[in-house]
Amino acid sequence: MTRPSETDIQVRRMLEELIALHEQMLEAVRDHRGALARADRKAIASATSRQNQLIEKIRRVDAVRREAFGQTLTVSEIAATLPAESRRVVLELAGRLRELIEQVRDEQAVVALASRSLMGHMEGLLRQVAARLNHAGTYGRLGCVEAGAQIVTGIDLTR
């Protein structure tokens, strides 16, 4: 067995680091989804913060990759320059990373949908409260009953 080249070692390390970061991202997105289901504001904020930190770490690893291998060189192209055994390992790692990225995207899509649904529900509740507080029952600029400044009205019948 031949000794791994510097390129081989560097690519493997980057892929392994990206895999670990995306596994953490998948966990954070799933935590976010669970927090939305429970309407737990603190847990939502915590999961969002973790995701932002992980995104920044992923960006840093990707910046190192671009610096080392250029802007347009793909993992497949790098792997093609490696010996057969190293190529196989690098391509397996790249495949695992690709799977994780797809899982993260799928979970993020679910979280986005759940967030929009929760926002719609909250807006509906606020509209109901606003409608109750609007004693005149008039419609606002957006076509729904809005709570505005309270207006005291009366009719002087003495004149």
Disulfide bonds with the S-S distance in Angstrom:
none
